[in-house]
Amino acid sequence: MKLIEGRIQEQALDLKEHKFSQKVVNLIKEKFSGYAALTIEGFDGLEEGTLIFRSGKVIAASYEYLKYGVVVNGNPAIAQVFNAGSSEFGVFDVVSFRSTDAELTIAVNPKVRIDVSVSPGDINKLTKKKFNTAYARKVLSMVMKTSSHKTEIMKKLGLGSMG
């Protein structure tokens, strides 16, 4: 995701020492504009999640499986970001910018916009006690099915080495 450069508020907060979900609740209460980005050692390599805030509301989400180049955007990414936030092996940053920059970020990345409300109560429901690899397994299995299907089509067309 392309992000607007902002001002770093907190950097490399260790998930073993700082609760990501509690930080998000605090950002909502503070009417924060900016983003919280986390990087974890996930199911099969590094994974990154981002929540974008405008005046204390979570307005966008994105989650990426870096090894596979697979990105989940919008509503489906919300649960994955909070799942990642329950990992022990990762860090997160909090970067502030103007509320207009939040809208500009979404204009550049329209698929990340969410259309559901994320309240502090929702965050408690979304927060897991322990990182769950089921999200990654589900998303990556769908991608692998699509990839193998593409390869079969390419072989049928005589373009097997290109698939």
N, C-alpha and C positions, 0 to 999 in steps of 0.2 A: 504494500500500500504506500502511496505517496503521501507523506505528512508535511505539514507546514512547519518550518523551523520555529521553535518556541524557546521559552526560558526554562532550563532544567530546574525543577523544584527539589527533587530527590533522585538520586542515581544509584543503581546497583544495590537496591534493598534486597537482602537475602531472604528468600521465602521461609527459611528455617527460623528466622528471627522476627519477621514482620508478616502479619496476616494480610494478604492481598484483599480479601473480601472486606475487612474492617477499614482498610485504606479507601476502598471505593465508597463505602458508606460515609466516611468522613468527607470525601470529595463532593458527594452529593449534598451533604449538609452545609458545606462551605460555599455552595453555588459556584463550584470550580468550572473553568473553561480550559480545555486542553486535552491531554490524553494520558492514559496509563498503558504502558507497554511492558509485557513480560516475555521472558525467554526462559524456557525450561529444557531439561534433558527429558524427553518424552518417551513415547512408545518405541520409536526406532530413529533416534536422532533428535536434533533440535527442533523445537516447536515455538512459535511466537504468536502471542495474542495481543490485541489492542482494543481498548475501549476509548471512544471519543466522547467528551462531555461538552455541553454548552449550557452555561449558567446553572450547573448542578444537575442537569439531566443527561443520562446516557443516551446518545442519539445515533451511535454507530458502533459496529463491532466487526472485527476481522480475526481470523485464526489461520495460521499457515504451518503446514508440515514441510519444513525446509528441504529435507532429503528428497522428497518426492515432487516438490514444486506444486503442491496441492493447497489451494486457498479456499476457505469457507468464509462467506461474507454474510452480513446482515443478521437476522434473527437466529439462524442455526448456530452462528458463531458464539452467541452469548453464553450458552451452557458450556461450550468448550473452553472459553476463556476462564470461567470460574472453576472449571475442573482443573485446568492448568495451574490456577492460583492456589490449589490445594497440594501441589507438588512440593516435595522437600528440596528438589534439585533445580533451583532456578533463581532468577533475580528479576526485579521490575524497576522501572523508572516512571517518574511523574513529571510531565512537561506541561507548562501552562502557555496559553496564548489567548488572544482576544476571542470573544464569542463569535465574531464575524469570521475569524480564521477557521473555526469549527465548521461553519457552513461552506467555506471555500474548500476545505479538505473533502467534504462530502461531494461537492460539485465535481471535483477531480476524480473521486472514487465513488460514483453513485450506488454501486452495489453494496456498500458497507452500511448504508442507512438502515436503521431498524424502525419498525412500526409498532413496537410494544413498549410499554412503560416498564422501567426497571427501578423499583422502589427498594428502600432498605429491607423491607420484609421479603421481597423477591430474592434479594441477594442471600438472605439466610437460607431460603429454600434451595437456591442454586449451588450453594457452597457445599462441597463434599468434605468428609473427614479425611479422605485419602485420595490421591490421584487415581483415576480410573482409566485404564487403557481401552475400554470398550468404545469410546468415541473414535479413537484413532482406528481401531480395527474395523469399525463400521464404514467410516469415510474411505479409508484406503482400500477396503475390499470392493467398494462400489467403483472406485477408480480403476482397480486392477481388472475388474470385469469389463469395463469400458475399453481399457487399453488392449486386452486380449482380443476383444471384438474388432477393434480397429486393425490389429495386426492380421487377423484372418481375412478381413476385407481386402487389405493391401495385397496379401498373397494371392487371392482370387483374381485380382486385377493384374497380376504379374509384377507387382511392385513390392515384393516381400522384403527386400533389403531396405526399403525406404520407411517402412512402418515401424 
